[in-house]
Every structure is written in structure tokens, then in C-alpha cells.
């Protein structure tokens, strides 16, 4: 089945291999060279483009790294490159970049413009901090970033930042010369497109966001029949009987934007900044992070601490539920048959849930962890009622720290308890030495991160001089 979508103003029908990257199609087939090929890992943002999807009567836009975005995922969507944002004159964003000398070699600039355009399209109210955060996945080697920040500050100061209803937004952004006028016609044009075909998993090897697969297995994927699970994405997050339930195609960004999640995890924005840039968070799915089975998968570690369960469904519609801590049988080995698909993730919540995530990597933000760990806890006074504790980078699988959690349950929080917990945590892990650190370093690091959980959450119960 050919892929059918809108590229800038043009309707596209193509038989280009759907497992190839969108960037390959743009540059090699359409000769659109504004998006650049640099890292091929989604790390630099030079390839950033916009993806628009119908949601009800409106089209919502997000920025993605087109170098690791499979072409098959664009079915029925609007793809916008820098060529689709420009006219004879500089647009609003380009003008401010030029005014502040924020573009030197210019190689990264199309990605910056695309990411900022997505920000203006998506946000309901603009601020300097959130605008700068929106380009956290874009790297520039020339400017030192000061001129880019000045350009962003000037944009936000100039633009009217009053909250806008979605039905007013397009007209406003067209008037501001942030987007061209043809964007107004896109909702109607997308509605006319042929609906995406059946994407159930029996049609081929299922992939969701593909953000890791297109880095690790780009050639292998081109030789397989693929079903793209996010073409008809209908992600949901809801509460039911004291549990939060996520559909497996929930993206990292969906998770962070959910009012339900924000109620129980008020620091989720800071956690997400440690995990990935918007270019990745807009595409990577939580189900994908789980079945990828990386020993340092950030969301897997978070969900382990929450004692999450996964729901698996086979081709005949039969479902079964498995505790996430029992899902991993060995390195990259899962309690999952080849005809099963992960469809939902569930975890219990309560009003007294307290959560923390810690991560150490070579780069503070947007990097693969050396060691990561999560803590979910509820107290009665100073006594631990319930606790879940996990760690990554310390075993062949994402590790639920059973012995440490068992020791802590029912204990009062004090220096002795925390130091003993750190000691137990080091005894129940088997890290290896690799490029992210020696085994001894990872053992020592996990112990310190266990201490950091408690010191961050409960400083009133602890003596900092003893712990530090």
C-alpha cells in the first residue's frame, strides 16, 4: 500500500520503502535539502521537521527528528520542511535569527526554525523559558547559543502571548508571519486523504515510534514487512479503580502533558528533561521503551518503581497481564510470545504517592544513563508504608530492587535506615564495566543515588553531614 500524505503544499503518493527514514525520502526523492543529515541518531536536530495530525476538527503539530522517523508513520499526515515555511521574504523566526546573527554556517538553522514553529503552533501561551526548552534537541556548533537565546527572547517579547483558542491560532500565526497561509487549508485537505489502512500487528513486524530501531537496525527494517502502530494512534491515559492506565502507544510527551500524570507527578517536566528532547519525546512510545528491554530504559525504570503491570494481547484477542518486574527474563528476553503485542500499562496511584527519579550520565540532559533509579513511596508519619525501588545500568535487565525495598518497608526514615538501604542496594546488583563506567563505579553510584532519593524528598528526617 503506498504512503499518502501532504508534504508542504503537495499531496504525495509514494511506494518508497516505508521503513526508510522520512529524511531519506525528503532529501533523495523530493530533493528538499533544508532538513540536514548529520548524526542519524536524533541527537542534533538538524533534520527537524513538523508533523501535523488530525485531532477532531483541528490539526495539531509537533517537531520530530526526521532522520529516525520512519516514512510509514506519515500516512495521512502533514509533513512540513523549512521549504514549506518560507516565502520570498524572511518569516518571523528567520527575521529574528538574522537580526541577532543567530545563524552562522546555517546548517542547523532550518531545524531551529522548525522546532520553534512547532512551539508556536502547539503552545497555548508563550514564555521565554518554554520557548528555549522547545529547542533543547537542536545543537549549534557555531554560535555558542547566546545569539540564539537573544533571538528567542526578542520573539517572545514581540509576540502577543495572550492565551488563544485553537480555532484562533492559525489566523494569528499567519498574521505574525510564523506560518504561511496555506496552513488554513490543511485540515480540510487531510480529511480528504484516504484513511490509513489496517495497522494491526498481524500485518507485519510491528513498530511504534521507531526512535531506537532506526538507529540500531535501519538496514534490517528495510527488508521486512512492517506495520506502523502509530499511524492510527489513539493513545489514552485514564484512571480506573485506583490505577492509571496508559495505552502502549502513549508517547513520552503525551505522558508529560496528561493532567492525570501531572496530578500525581508534579515534577514530571524536570524528569522528562533528563530523558529526551522534544524531538524524541514527541515520537518515542512508552510501550516501545518497555519492549526494547534496555537495562537503562528511563521509562521502564520509572514504571518498575511504580510496580506497573503490562497487558499483552495475541492475534485472537486473548489478553494476559504480567507484572513488569517479571516481564524481563534475561538480557533482551521477554515473557512475551511472538504473536503478542503489548497494548496497555497499568500502575496503582494514591493521593499520598511520592515519587522521585534520579539519573547520572556523561551529559546532564538528553543522554543515556550510566545509572538511573526511581523511587515510589508512601508514608505514615516518618514510617514507610509502601515502597517501590528500581535501578538501571546495574544488571542485564531493568532491575527491581526487591531486597532493598523489602528492607525499607515499615522502617522509619533516618540516616541509619538510608545508609543501610544503600548498602543493600549495592549487594543485589551485578553491573558490568563498559563505556559508561566501571562496575565498581556503578555500584558506588547507585548507593549514592539511593541516598539522594531520600535526601531530596525527606531532608527534614536526615542529617546532611552524615550522608554527604
C-alpha positions as CSV (number, residue, x, y, z in Angstrom):
1,X,0.0,0.0,0.0
2,X,1.5,3.4,-1.0
3,X,2.0,6.1,1.6
4,X,-0.3,9.0,1.1
5,X,0.3,12.3,2.9
6,X,0.7,16.1,2.3
7,X,4.3,17.4,2.1
8,X,4.2,21.2,2.5
9,X,1.6,22.1,-0.1
10,X,1.9,19.0,-2.2
11,X,-0.1,15.8,-2.0
12,X,2.2,12.8,-2.0
13,X,1.5,9.2,-3.0
14,X,4.7,7.1,-2.9
15,X,5.9,3.5,-2.8
16,X,9.2,4.5,-1.3
17,X,10.2,1.9,1.3
18,X,8.1,2.8,4.4
19,X,10.8,1.5,6.7
20,X,13.3,4.1,5.4
21,X,13.6,7.4,7.2
22,X,11.5,10.4,6.3
23,X,14.7,12.3,5.9
24,X,15.9,9.9,3.2
25,X,12.7,10.4,1.3
26,X,12.8,14.2,1.7
27,X,16.4,14.6,0.5
28,X,16.7,11.8,-2.0
29,X,13.3,11.6,-3.6
30,X,11.9,15.1,-3.2
31,X,15.2,17.0,-3.3
32,X,14.3,19.0,-0.2
33,X,17.7,19.7,1.2
34,X,16.6,22.1,4.0
35,X,16.5,19.3,6.6
36,X,20.1,18.2,7.1
37,X,21.6,14.8,7.6
38,X,24.1,14.9,10.4
39,X,24.0,12.5,13.3
40,X,21.4,10.0,12.0
41,X,20.5,9.3,15.7
42,X,18.0,12.1,16.5
43,X,20.6,13.9,18.7
44,X,21.3,17.1,16.9
45,X,18.0,18.4,15.5
46,X,19.4,19.5,12.1
47,X,16.9,17.2,10.4
48,X,13.8,18.6,12.4
49,X,10.5,18.9,10.5
50,X,6.9,19.4,11.5
51,X,4.3,16.6,11.6
52,X,0.7,17.6,11.6
53,X,-2.1,15.1,12.6
54,X,-5.9,15.5,12.6
55,X,-7.4,15.6,16.1
56,X,-11.0,16.2,15.8
57,X,-11.6,19.3,13.7
58,X,-8.1,20.7,14.1
59,X,-4.6,19.7,13.1
60,X,-2.0,19.5,15.8
61,X,1.7,19.9,15.0
62,X,4.8,18.6,16.7
63,X,8.5,18.6,15.8
64,X,10.3,15.3,15.0
65,X,13.8,14.2,14.1
66,X,13.2,13.0,10.5
67,X,16.4,11.0,10.4
68,X,14.9,8.4,12.7
69,X,11.2,8.8,11.8
70,X,10.0,6.0,9.5
71,X,8.3,7.2,6.4
72,X,5.4,4.8,7.0
73,X,4.4,6.8,10.1
74,X,3.5,9.8,7.9
75,X,0.4,8.1,6.4
76,X,-2.5,10.6,6.4
77,X,-0.4,13.4,8.0
78,X,1.0,16.8,7.0
79,X,4.8,17.0,6.8
80,X,6.4,20.4,6.8
81,X,10.0,21.2,6.0
82,X,11.8,24.5,6.1
83,X,10.9,24.9,2.4
84,X,7.2,24.8,3.4
85,X,7.6,27.6,6.0
86,X,9.4,30.2,3.8
87,X,8.4,32.6,1.0
88,X,10.1,35.4,-0.8
89,X,10.8,37.2,2.5
90,X,12.1,36.0,5.8
91,X,9.4,34.8,8.1
92,X,9.1,36.0,11.7
93,X,11.5,33.4,13.2
94,X,14.1,33.8,10.4
95,X,14.0,37.6,10.7
96,X,14.9,37.4,14.4
97,X,17.6,34.9,13.8
98,X,19.1,37.1,11.1
99,X,18.8,40.2,13.3
100,X,20.8,38.7,16.1
101,X,23.3,36.9,13.9
102,X,22.0,33.6,15.3
103,X,22.8,31.7,12.0
104,X,26.4,31.4,11.1
105,X,27.2,28.4,8.9
106,X,23.4,27.9,8.7
107,X,23.5,24.1,8.8
108,X,21.4,23.8,12.0
109,X,19.2,26.8,11.4
110,X,16.3,25.0,9.5
111,X,16.0,22.7,12.4
112,X,15.8,25.5,14.9
113,X,13.1,27.3,12.8
114,X,11.1,24.1,12.5
115,X,11.3,23.4,16.3
116,X,10.3,27.0,17.1
117,X,7.4,26.9,14.6
118,X,6.1,23.7,16.3
119,X,6.3,25.5,19.6
120,X,4.3,28.5,18.4
121,X,1.7,26.1,16.8
122,X,1.4,23.9,19.9
123,X,1.6,26.2,22.9
124,X,-1.4,28.0,24.3
125,X,0.7,30.7,26.0
126,X,4.3,31.7,25.2
127,X,7.1,32.2,27.6
128,X,10.9,32.7,27.2
129,X,11.7,29.6,29.3
130,X,9.3,27.3,27.5
131,X,10.4,28.6,24.0
132,X,14.1,27.9,24.9
133,X,13.1,24.4,26.1
134,X,11.4,23.7,22.8
135,X,14.8,23.8,21.0
136,X,16.6,21.7,23.6
137,X,17.1,19.0,20.9
138,X,18.8,21.3,18.5
139,X,22.6,21.6,18.5
140,X,24.6,24.5,17.1
141,X,28.4,24.3,16.8
142,X,29.0,27.9,15.7
143,X,27.1,30.4,17.8
144,X,27.7,29.5,21.4
145,X,23.9,29.8,21.8
146,X,23.9,33.3,23.2
147,X,22.7,34.9,19.9
148,X,20.0,32.2,19.5
149,X,18.7,32.9,23.0
150,X,18.6,36.6,22.3
151,X,16.6,35.9,19.1
152,X,14.1,33.8,21.1
153,X,13.8,36.4,23.8
154,X,13.1,39.0,21.2
155,X,10.4,36.8,19.6
156,X,8.6,36.2,22.8
157,X,8.8,39.8,23.9
158,X,7.4,41.0,20.5
159,X,4.6,38.5,20.0
160,X,1.3,38.8,21.7
161,X,1.4,36.0,24.3
162,X,-2.3,36.2,25.4
163,X,-3.9,32.7,25.5
164,X,-5.5,31.7,22.2
165,X,-8.3,29.3,21.4
166,X,-7.2,26.7,18.9
167,X,-9.6,28.0,16.3
168,X,-8.0,31.4,16.5
169,X,-4.4,30.2,16.5
170,X,-3.8,29.6,12.7
171,X,-5.1,33.1,11.8
172,X,-2.9,34.6,14.5
173,X,0.2,32.8,13.4
174,X,-0.4,33.6,9.7
175,X,-0.7,37.3,10.6
176,X,2.5,37.1,12.6
177,X,4.2,35.5,9.5
178,X,5.2,32.5,11.5
179,X,3.4,30.1,9.2
180,X,2.2,30.6,5.6
181,X,-1.5,31.0,4.7
182,X,-1.9,27.6,3.1
183,X,-1.9,26.0,6.6
184,X,-5.5,27.1,6.9
185,X,-6.5,24.6,4.2
186,X,-4.7,21.6,5.7
187,X,-7.5,20.4,8.0
188,X,-9.8,20.0,5.0
189,X,-7.1,18.5,2.8
190,X,-6.2,15.9,5.4
191,X,-9.8,15.0,5.8
192,X,-9.9,14.2,2.1
193,X,-6.9,11.9,2.2
194,X,-7.6,8.2,2.0
195,X,-7.7,6.8,5.6
196,X,-4.8,4.8,6.8
197,X,-5.1,1.0,6.3
198,X,-5.3,-1.7,8.9
199,X,-2.3,-1.4,11.2
200,X,-2.9,-4.5,13.4
201,X,0.2,-6.4,14.4
202,X,-0.5,-9.5,12.3
203,X,0.2,-7.4,9.1
204,X,3.9,-7.5,9.8
205,X,6.7,-6.7,12.3
206,X,5.1,-4.0,14.5
207,X,7.0,-0.8,15.3
208,X,5.7,2.2,17.1
209,X,7.9,5.4,17.2
210,X,10.9,3.6,15.8
211,X,13.3,6.0,17.5
212,X,15.7,3.3,18.6
213,X,15.1,0.8,15.8
214,X,16.1,3.3,13.0
215,X,19.3,3.9,14.9
216,X,20.1,0.2,15.6
217,X,18.6,-1.7,12.7
218,X,18.0,0.7,9.7
219,X,19.0,-1.8,7.0
220,X,17.3,-4.8,8.6
221,X,14.0,-2.9,8.7
222,X,14.0,-2.2,5.0
223,X,13.9,-5.9,4.3
224,X,10.9,-6.6,6.5
225,X,7.2,-6.1,6.2
226,X,6.4,-3.5,8.8
227,X,3.1,-2.5,10.5
228,X,3.2,1.1,11.9
229,X,1.3,1.1,15.2
230,X,1.2,4.9,15.5
231,X,-0.4,5.7,12.1
232,X,-3.9,5.5,13.6
233,X,-2.6,6.5,17.0
234,X,-5.3,6.7,19.6
235,X,-3.3,7.0,22.8
236,X,-5.2,7.3,26.0
237,X,-4.4,7.9,29.7
238,X,-7.2,7.4,32.2
239,X,-7.8,6.5,35.8
240,X,-9.8,3.4,36.7
241,X,-10.3,1.7,40.1
242,X,-7.2,3.4,41.7
243,X,-5.0,2.7,38.7
244,X,-3.6,4.8,35.9
245,X,-4.0,3.1,32.6
246,X,-1.8,4.0,29.6
247,X,-2.2,2.7,26.0
248,X,1.1,1.4,24.8
249,X,1.3,4.0,22.0
250,X,1.4,6.8,24.6
251,X,4.4,8.9,23.7
252,X,6.7,10.4,26.3
253,X,5.3,13.8,25.6
254,X,1.7,12.5,25.9
255,X,2.6,11.2,29.3
256,X,4.1,14.5,30.4
257,X,1.2,16.6,29.1
258,X,-1.5,14.5,30.8
259,X,-3.4,16.3,33.6
260,X,-3.7,12.9,35.3
261,X,0.0,12.3,35.3
262,X,0.7,15.9,36.4
263,X,-1.6,15.5,39.4
264,X,0.5,12.6,40.7
265,X,3.9,13.6,39.3
266,X,4.2,17.4,39.7
267,X,7.9,17.3,38.8
268,X,7.3,15.4,35.5
269,X,8.7,18.3,33.4
270,X,12.1,18.1,35.1
271,X,12.1,14.4,34.8
272,X,11.4,14.5,31.1
273,X,14.3,17.0,30.5
274,X,16.6,14.3,31.8
275,X,15.2,11.7,29.5
276,X,15.0,13.1,26.0
277,X,14.5,16.2,23.8
278,X,11.0,17.2,22.4
279,X,12.1,15.8,19.0
280,X,12.3,12.4,20.6
281,X,9.6,12.7,23.2
282,X,7.1,13.6,20.5
283,X,7.6,10.2,18.8
284,X,9.0,7.6,21.3
285,X,6.4,5.5,22.9
286,X,6.2,4.0,26.4
287,X,5.3,0.6,25.1
288,X,8.3,0.7,22.8
289,X,10.6,1.7,25.7
290,X,9.4,-1.4,27.7
291,X,9.7,-4.0,24.9
292,X,13.0,-2.6,23.8
293,X,14.2,-4.1,27.1
294,X,17.2,-1.8,27.5
295,X,18.7,-2.3,31.0
296,X,18.8,1.5,31.3
297,X,15.5,2.5,29.6
298,X,14.3,5.5,31.6
299,X,10.6,5.0,31.4
300,X,11.0,1.3,32.2
301,X,12.8,2.2,35.4
302,X,10.1,4.7,36.3
303,X,7.4,2.2,35.8
304,X,9.2,-0.5,37.6
305,X,9.3,1.6,40.8
306,X,5.5,2.1,40.4
307,X,5.1,-1.7,40.3
308,X,3.5,-1.4,36.9
309,X,1.8,-4.3,35.0
310,X,1.7,-4.8,31.3
311,X,-1.2,-6.1,29.3
312,X,-0.4,-8.4,26.3
313,X,-2.8,-9.3,23.6
314,X,-2.4,-12.1,21.0
315,X,-3.8,-12.3,17.4
316,X,-7.0,-13.9,18.6
317,X,-7.7,-11.1,21.1
318,X,-6.8,-13.1,24.2
319,X,-5.2,-10.9,26.9
320,X,-3.0,-11.6,29.9
321,X,-1.4,-9.3,32.5
322,X,2.2,-9.6,33.6
323,X,4.0,-7.6,36.4
324,X,6.7,-5.5,34.8
325,X,9.2,-6.8,37.3
326,X,8.5,-10.4,36.0
327,X,8.5,-9.4,32.3
328,X,12.3,-9.5,31.8
329,X,13.7,-13.0,31.7
330,X,17.3,-12.1,30.7
331,X,19.1,-9.6,28.5
332,X,16.6,-8.6,25.8
333,X,14.5,-11.6,26.7
334,X,10.8,-11.1,27.5
335,X,7.9,-13.0,28.9
336,X,6.1,-12.4,25.6
337,X,5.4,-14.7,22.6
338,X,6.0,-13.6,19.0
339,X,2.2,-13.2,18.3
340,X,1.6,-11.0,21.3
341,X,1.5,-7.2,21.3
342,X,1.8,-5.0,24.4
343,X,-1.3,-2.9,24.5
344,X,-1.6,-1.3,27.9
345,X,0.4,-0.4,31.0
346,X,-1.2,0.0,34.4
347,X,0.0,1.2,37.8
348,X,-1.6,2.0,41.1
349,X,-1.8,5.6,42.5
350,X,-2.9,7.3,45.6
351,X,-3.1,10.8,47.0
352,X,-0.1,10.2,49.3
353,X,2.2,8.8,46.5
354,X,5.6,10.5,46.5
355,X,7.9,9.8,43.5
356,X,11.5,10.7,42.5
357,X,13.7,9.9,39.6
358,X,17.5,10.2,39.6
359,X,19.9,9.8,36.7
360,X,23.6,10.2,36.1
361,X,25.0,10.3,32.6
362,X,28.0,11.8,30.9
363,X,25.8,14.7,29.8
364,X,23.3,16.0,32.4
365,X,20.4,16.1,30.0
366,X,19.2,14.1,27.0
367,X,21.8,11.3,27.4
368,X,21.9,7.6,28.0
369,X,22.2,6.9,31.7
370,X,25.3,5.4,33.4
371,X,22.9,4.5,36.3
372,X,19.3,5.6,36.7
373,X,16.9,4.8,39.6
374,X,13.3,5.6,40.6
375,X,11.6,5.6,44.0
376,X,7.8,5.5,44.6
377,X,6.9,5.7,48.3
378,X,4.1,6.5,50.7
379,X,4.5,7.3,54.4
380,X,2.6,7.1,57.7
381,X,4.3,9.9,59.7
382,X,8.0,9.0,59.4
383,X,7.4,5.3,58.7
384,X,7.5,3.9,55.2
385,X,4.1,2.2,54.4
386,X,4.7,1.2,50.8
387,X,7.7,1.5,48.6
388,X,8.9,0.6,45.1
389,X,12.5,1.0,44.1
390,X,14.3,0.3,40.8
391,X,17.6,0.8,39.1
392,X,19.0,0.7,35.6
393,X,22.5,0.1,34.3
394,X,23.3,-2.3,37.1
395,X,22.1,-5.7,35.7
396,X,21.4,-7.4,32.4
397,X,17.7,-6.3,32.8
398,X,15.9,-3.3,34.2
399,X,16.2,-4.1,37.9
400,X,13.5,-4.0,40.6
401,X,15.4,-3.7,43.9
402,X,13.4,-6.4,45.8
403,X,15.7,-6.8,48.8
404,X,16.2,-3.1,49.3
405,X,12.5,-2.3,49.1
406,X,11.7,-5.2,51.4
407,X,14.2,-3.9,54.0
408,X,12.8,-0.3,53.8
409,X,9.1,-1.2,54.2
410,X,8.0,-0.5,57.7
411,X,11.1,1.4,58.6
412,X,11.4,5.0,59.9
413,X,13.3,7.3,57.7
414,X,16.6,8.3,59.3
415,X,20.3,8.3,58.5
416,X,20.8,4.7,59.6
417,X,17.9,3.4,57.5
418,X,19.0,5.2,54.4
419,X,22.7,4.2,54.7
420,X,21.7,0.6,55.2
421,X,19.4,0.7,52.2
422,X,22.2,2.0,50.1
423,X,24.4,-0.9,51.3
424,X,21.8,-3.5,50.5
425,X,21.2,-2.0,47.0
426,X,24.9,-2.4,46.2
427,X,24.7,-6.1,47.2
428,X,21.8,-7.1,45.0
429,X,23.2,-5.8,41.6
430,X,25.6,-7.1,39.1
431,X,26.8,-4.2,36.9
432,X,29.5,-4.6,34.2
433,X,32.2,-2.3,33.2
434,X,31.6,-0.5,29.9
435,X,31.9,2.9,28.2
436,X,29.6,4.4,30.8
437,X,31.7,3.4,33.8
438,X,33.3,0.6,35.7
439,X,31.3,-2.0,37.7
440,X,32.7,-0.5,41.0
441,X,31.7,3.0,39.9
442,X,28.2,1.9,39.1
443,X,27.8,0.1,42.5
444,X,29.1,3.2,44.4
445,X,26.9,5.5,42.2
446,X,23.7,3.5,42.9
447,X,24.3,3.7,46.6
448,X,24.7,7.5,46.4
449,X,21.6,7.8,44.3
450,X,19.5,5.8,46.8
451,X,20.7,8.3,49.4
452,X,19.9,11.2,47.0
453,X,16.3,10.0,46.7
454,X,15.7,10.3,50.5
455,X,17.7,13.5,50.9
456,X,15.8,15.2,48.2
457,X,12.4,14.1,49.3
458,X,12.8,14.0,53.1
459,X,15.6,16.3,54.2
460,X,13.7,17.0,57.5
461,X,14.4,13.5,58.7
462,X,18.1,13.3,57.8
463,X,21.4,14.8,58.8
464,X,23.1,16.0,55.7
465,X,26.6,15.9,57.3
466,X,26.3,12.2,57.9
467,X,25.0,11.4,54.4
468,X,27.3,13.7,52.5
